[in-house]
Amino acid sequence: GVTQSPTHLIKTRGQQVTLRCSSQSGHNTVSWYQQALGQGPQFIFQYYREEENGRGNFPPRFSGLQFPNDSSELNVNALELDDSALYLCASSLSYSRTGSYEQYFGPGTRLTVT
Amino acid sequence: KNEVEQSPQNLTAQEGEFITINCSYSVGISALHWLQQHPGGGIVSLFMLSSGKKKHGRLIATINIQEKHSSLHITASHPRDSAVYICAALYSGAGSYQLTFGKGTKLSVIP
């Protein structure tokens, strides 16, 4: 399955944070989502074969990396209070390979910014 | 603008009741996801569909592409069905795809 670390994290405003995701084995696409309390998730960006492949309405201080070993990272610089949320990653195989857009979600990392 | 609306926001049902959650979206999509989220955050994909109807156990999902509307039905509801149910519209283009999520429907099934 898809795993994420850490489970919970507390940071101070202005700090930087790195969240990690381990995709399902062999999946070449990973998407990151932010879910504020009481809201549906919002698309941050997607990586395909280690390159950014689509981005939602998030500022450049949200950045990512995807590695060839099925792992990826979400980095957030200059943390703001509104960045407090559950961060979800989801992995998938590309549509061109499977004919499906099915995504598999991780359990999420809950980030609190104080 | 791609928007996804869900209703109701909150739903309380007695065990055994038939439940319907509705989802509408604003523009054409490639597919629609129904997801289940339990307290603590983990999301499980229930269905992905682009036309017609799918069934898995007591869960049924339907989609009407012309009306831009989908429904999730739960037959013979059980307290273990209590969770947040989220629909997400999948938009694809230019080699990438992304999900636009509804705000979720919080379902509580009372014994």
Interface residues (C-beta under 8 A of the other chain):
Chain A: S31 Y33 Q35 G38 Q39 G40 P41 Q42 F43 Q46 Y48 N53 G54 G56 L86 L88 A90 Y95 S100 Y101 E102 Q103 Y104 F105 G106 P107 G108 R110
Chain B: V4 S30 A31 H33 L35 G40 G41 G42 I43 V44 S45 M48 I86 A88 L90 S92 A94 G95 S96 Y97 Q98 L99 T100 F101 G102 K103 G104
